[in-house]
Amino acid sequence: MRKLVALDMAAGPTLVEQVLQRWDEGDAVLVVDQRLPQPAKRELVTELGVHEIATAGGATTLSTTNPPMDDGDALVVATSGSTGMSKGVVHTHDGLRSASLSSATALRCGADAHWLACLPLSHIGGFGVVTRALHTGARLTVHSSFDPVAVLDVGASHVSLVATALQRIDATRFTRVLLGGSRPPANLPANVTTTYGLTESCGGIVYDRQPIPGVEVTVSASGEVLLRGPMIMRGYRNMSRDIGHPIDENGWLHTGDLGELRGEELHVAGRAGDLIITGGENVWPEQVESALSTHPLVRDVVVAGANDAEWGQRVVAWIVTDGSEISLDALRDHVSSVLPRFAAPRQLVIVERIPRTALGKPRRNELVKQLESLS
């Protein structure tokens, strides 16, 4: 049986060795985000049908009854869907290889490169650095997290970053920087390549608004960006529910993003929804609202993303209290007990009431517009 093995360990050489070992054995891997609290980790491995979990101390069998992985499956990446619940995006060995070689062709680099992986390997943007190096024979250095000093000390030639990290280093020290995640800063060094893609597309497959080799891009009549290519995911792996499939009968991945083609250039206007992208991390308002609503001083709450020069967007919480004073730090700590720290609000706005529709849905856009008009 081809298993799904969760790798619950810090990023580094040992994790990469585990990936290669599991692949040699015919299994697929799921890299567990080390920032998740333990309850969230347990929920994740249950929802995605993990057979075995490996830590630095050894391996433990979780289930022998979960459905096996398919032949050729290599990687499952946890990402959030429109409900904020985890989805397990399944990528094959062929898809990862296609993405890696197409990227290397677009960047005109190969075995001569030295790639630094300093983004979380639980994200496709971080894991893609590893596979790019493995498939091209390039040198690879893996850090457990981003450190602005350590990043430059490695002497790597190539790196993938998000906008927040880019602003904290001298990017000109690299031959090439791939930039993904949130909206890029206005002024970019010439050696920075902006990327667009999804977890479902094996990460960024449009570089500086141009599709990389083997990738097709179109825009539907409704303005939705569609992607097609050999690196698109095989499907989703979820045990508790049918979450649908965003790939149509013609092989087009429906991204849920809105944009337009100007000649051969893809211009993405934004996500069709309320997703907050802060420092390259996806945050769904409903999850943060649920966490905040359990605080004893919170009577009502709504969460949305506001434009931010450093983070792309920052998480803002509008809160109705019971009349007691409440601090932002206390709320951040409360949220961080059940969600990753990056999901905690960076700004707190105390209000008397939260505007809602007749059906009780919060008017997020209205609150954001009011806030940004004051800044």
C-alpha positions in Angstrom: 0.0 0.0 0.0 1.3 3.4 -0.9 1.1 5.5 2.3 0.8 9.2 3.1 3.5 10.0 5.7 3.3 13.2 7.7 6.7 14.7 8.4 6.3 16.6 11.7 9.8 18.0 12.1 11.7 21.2 11.6 12.9 22.1 8.1 16.5 21.1 7.4 18.6 18.3 6.0 16.9 15.6 8.0 13.5 16.5 6.6 14.9 16.4 3.0 16.4 13.0 3.7 13.1 11.8 5.0 11.4 13.0 1.8 13.8 11.2 -0.4 13.6 8.0 1.7 9.8 8.0 1.6 9.8 8.6 -2.1 12.2 5.7 -2.6 9.7 3.5 -0.7 6.9 4.6 -3.0 5.0 6.7 -0.4 3.8 10.3 -0.5 4.7 13.0 2.1 2.8 15.8 3.9 5.1 18.4 5.6 3.4 19.5 8.8 3.5 23.3 9.5 5.5 23.6 12.7 3.6 26.7 13.7 0.4 24.8 14.1 -0.8 24.1 17.7 -1.1 20.4 18.5 -4.9 20.3 18.2 -4.7 21.7 14.7 -2.0 19.1 13.8 -4.2 16.3 15.0 -7.1 17.6 13.0 -4.9 18.0 9.9 -3.6 14.4 9.8 -7.1 13.0 10.4 -8.7 15.1 7.7 -6.0 14.3 5.1 -6.0 10.6 5.8 -2.4 10.2 7.0 -1.2 6.6 7.5 2.0 7.4 9.4 3.6 10.3 11.2 7.4 10.7 11.3 9.2 13.0 13.8 12.8 13.5 14.7 12.4 10.8 17.3 11.0 8.1 15.0 7.8 7.0 13.2 4.3 6.1 14.4 1.5 4.4 12.5 -1.7 6.3 12.7 -4.0 4.3 10.5 -4.0 1.3 8.2 -7.6 1.8 7.0 -7.3 5.1 5.3 -7.4 4.9 1.5 -4.0 4.4 -0.1 -2.3 7.0 -2.3 -2.3 6.5 -6.0 0.8 5.4 -8.0 2.9 8.4 -8.8 1.7 10.5 -5.9 4.5 12.4 -4.3 3.2 15.3 -2.1 0.1 16.5 -0.3 0.1 20.1 0.6 -2.4 21.5 3.1 -4.1 24.7 2.1 -7.3 26.5 2.9 -10.4 26.5 0.7 -13.2 29.0 0.5 -14.5 27.8 3.9 -11.1 28.2 5.5 -11.0 24.4 6.2 -7.9 22.5 5.2 -7.7 20.9 1.7 -5.1 18.4 0.8 -3.7 19.2 -2.6 -2.1 16.1 -4.2 0.9 16.5 -6.6 2.5 13.8 -8.5 6.2 13.1 -9.2 5.6 14.0 -12.8 4.0 17.3 -11.9 6.7 18.3 -9.5 9.3 17.5 -12.1 7.5 19.5 -14.8 7.2 22.5 -12.5 10.9 22.3 -11.5 12.3 22.0 -15.0 9.9 24.6 -16.4 11.0 27.0 -13.7 14.6 26.4 -14.2 14.2 26.9 -18.0 12.4 30.2 -17.4 15.2 31.3 -15.0 18.0 30.0 -17.1 19.6 28.2 -14.2 20.5 24.6 -13.5 23.1 22.6 -11.6 25.3 25.7 -11.3 22.7 27.4 -9.0 22.7 27.3 -5.2 19.1 27.4 -3.9 18.2 28.5 -0.4 14.9 27.3 1.1 13.9 29.6 3.9 10.1 29.6 3.4 8.1 27.0 5.3 8.3 23.6 3.5 4.7 23.0 4.4 3.9 25.5 1.7 4.4 24.7 -2.0 6.5 27.9 -2.4 9.0 26.5 0.1 8.9 22.9 -1.0 9.2 23.9 -4.6 12.7 25.2 -3.9 13.7 21.8 -2.7 12.3 20.0 -5.7 13.8 22.6 -8.1 17.2 21.9 -6.7 16.7 18.1 -6.6 15.5 17.9 -10.3 18.3 20.2 -11.6 21.1 18.9 -9.5 21.7 22.3 -7.9 23.2 22.8 -4.5 20.5 23.2 -1.8 20.6 24.8 1.7 17.5 24.5 3.9 16.8 26.8 6.9 14.2 26.1 9.5 12.8 29.7 9.2 13.6 33.0 7.6 16.4 35.0 9.3 17.5 38.2 7.5 21.1 37.7 8.6 21.4 34.0 8.0 19.8 34.3 4.6 22.7 36.5 3.4 25.4 34.5 5.1 24.8 31.3 3.1 26.1 32.7 -0.1 23.2 31.2 -2.1 22.6 32.4 -5.6 18.8 31.8 -5.8 16.0 32.1 -3.2 12.2 32.2 -3.0 10.8 34.9 -0.7 7.6 36.7 0.1 7.4 40.5 0.1 7.7 41.0 3.8 11.0 39.1 3.8 12.3 40.8 0.7 12.0 44.2 2.4 14.3 43.0 5.2 17.3 42.0 3.2 19.6 43.3 0.5 18.1 41.4 -2.5 21.0 42.4 -4.8 23.2 39.8 -3.0 21.4 37.1 -5.0 21.5 36.3 -8.7 17.7 35.7 -8.7 14.9 36.1 -6.2 11.5 34.5 -6.8 8.8 36.6 -5.1 5.4 35.2 -4.3 2.6 35.6 -1.9 1.1 39.0 -1.4 1.3 42.0 -3.6 4.9 43.0 -4.4 6.4 46.3 -3.3 6.3 49.2 -5.8 10.0 49.3 -6.4 11.7 46.0 -7.1 15.4 45.3 -7.8 16.1 44.1 -11.3 17.0 40.6 -10.1 13.6 40.0 -8.5 11.1 37.9 -10.5 7.4 38.1 -9.4 5.4 35.0 -9.5 1.7 34.0 -9.7 0.2 30.7 -9.0 -1.7 28.6 -6.4 -0.9 25.5 -4.4 -3.0 23.7 -6.9 -0.8 24.8 -9.7 2.4 23.7 -8.0 3.1 27.3 -6.9 4.1 30.2 -9.1 3.9 29.3 -12.8 3.5 32.8 -14.2 6.8 34.8 -13.9 6.7 38.6 -14.3 3.2 38.1 -15.8 4.4 35.6 -18.4 3.6 31.9 -18.2 6.6 29.7 -17.9 7.3 27.0 -20.5 4.5 24.4 -20.7 1.9 26.6 -19.0 -1.2 28.0 -20.7 -3.2 30.9 -19.3 -6.6 32.2 -20.2 -9.4 34.3 -18.7 -13.0 33.3 -18.7 -15.9 35.4 -19.7 -16.5 36.2 -16.1 -13.0 37.4 -15.6 -11.6 34.3 -13.8 -8.0 33.3 -14.3 -7.7 29.8 -15.7 -4.4 27.8 -15.8 -3.4 24.6 -17.6 -0.2 22.6 -17.7 1.5 19.3 -16.7 2.2 20.6 -13.2 -1.4 21.2 -12.2 -2.5 19.0 -9.2 -4.0 15.6 -9.5 -6.8 16.4 -7.1 -7.7 16.8 -3.4 -7.3 14.3 -0.6 -9.9 14.9 2.1 -11.6 12.3 4.2 -14.7 14.0 5.7 -16.3 15.8 2.8 -16.5 16.2 -0.9 -14.9 19.6 -1.6 -15.4 19.6 -5.4 -12.8 19.9 -8.1 -11.6 23.2 -9.6 -10.3 21.5 -12.8 -12.9 21.4 -15.7 -13.3 18.8 -18.4 -10.8 20.6 -20.6 -8.1 20.5 -18.0 -8.3 24.2 -16.9 -7.7 25.0 -13.3 -10.2 27.5 -12.1 -8.2 29.7 -9.7 -11.0 31.9 -8.2 -8.8 34.9 -9.0 -9.9 37.7 -11.2 -7.7 39.2 -13.9 -7.2 40.0 -17.6 -4.8 39.3 -20.4 -3.1 42.2 -22.0 -1.4 40.7 -25.0 0.6 37.8 -23.5 0.8 39.4 -20.0 -1.5 38.3 -17.2 -2.7 41.0 -14.8 -4.3 39.7 -11.7 -6.8 42.1 -10.0 -7.3 40.1 -6.8 -8.9 37.2 -5.1 -12.6 36.7 -5.6 -13.4 36.5 -1.9 -12.4 37.7 1.6 -9.0 35.9 1.8 -6.4 37.9 3.6 -2.8 37.4 2.4 -0.4 38.8 5.0 3.3 38.3 4.6 2.7 35.6 2.1 0.4 33.6 4.4 -3.2 32.9 3.8 -5.6 33.9 6.6 -9.4 33.3 6.4 -11.4 35.8 8.4 -14.0 33.3 9.6 -11.3 31.2 11.4 -9.9 34.2 13.3 -13.4 35.4 14.1 -14.2 32.0 15.6 -11.1 32.1 17.7 -11.7 35.7 18.9 -15.4 35.0 19.7 -14.3 32.6 22.5 -12.6 35.4 24.4 -14.7 36.2 27.5 -14.6 40.0 26.8 -15.6 39.8 23.2 -19.3 40.2 22.4 -19.1 40.5 18.6 -16.3 40.5 16.1 -15.5 40.8 12.4 -12.1 40.3 10.8 -10.8 41.6 7.4 -7.6 42.5 5.6 -6.5 46.1 5.2 -3.7 47.3 2.8 -0.3 47.4 4.6 3.0 48.6 3.2 5.0 45.9 5.0 2.8 42.9 5.1 0.8 43.4 1.9 -2.3 43.1 4.0 -2.6 43.2 7.8 -5.3 41.3 9.8 -7.7 43.8 11.4 -10.3 42.9 14.1 -13.3 45.0 14.8 -14.6 44.1 18.2 -17.6 44.9 20.4 -16.6 44.3 24.0 -18.7 44.0 27.2 -17.4 47.4 28.2 -14.1 46.1 29.7 -10.7 47.2 28.4 -9.0 44.7 26.1 -5.5 44.8 24.6 -4.3 43.8 21.2 -1.5 41.7 22.8 -4.1 39.7 24.8 -6.1 39.0 21.7 -3.1 38.0 19.7 -2.1 35.5 22.4 -5.7 34.2 22.5 -5.8 33.6 18.7 -2.3 32.1 18.7 -3.5 29.3 21.1 -5.5 27.8 18.3 -4.1 29.2 15.1 -0.7 30.1 13.7 0.7 33.4 15.0 0.5 35.0 11.6 -3.3 34.7 11.7 -3.5 36.9 14.9 -4.8 40.5 14.3 -2.2 43.2 14.0 -4.7 46.0 14.5 -7.7 46.3 16.9 -10.6 48.6 16.4 -13.2 48.9 19.2 -16.7 49.6 17.8 -20.2 49.9 19.3 -21.7 47.6 16.7 -20.7 45.7 13.6 -22.6 46.5 10.4 -24.3 43.4 9.0 -26.6 42.5 6.1 -30.2 41.4 6.6 -28.9 37.8 6.6 -26.5 38.6 9.4 -23.3 38.7 7.2 -20.7 41.3 8.3 -20.1 44.1 5.9 -16.3 43.7 5.8 -15.7 45.9 2.8 -17.5 48.8 4.4 -15.4 48.5 7.5 -12.1 48.3 5.6 -13.1 51.4 3.4 -13.9 53.4 6.6 -10.5 52.4 8.2 -8.4 53.2 5.1 -10.1 56.5 4.6 -8.8 57.6 8.0 -5.2 56.6 7.2 
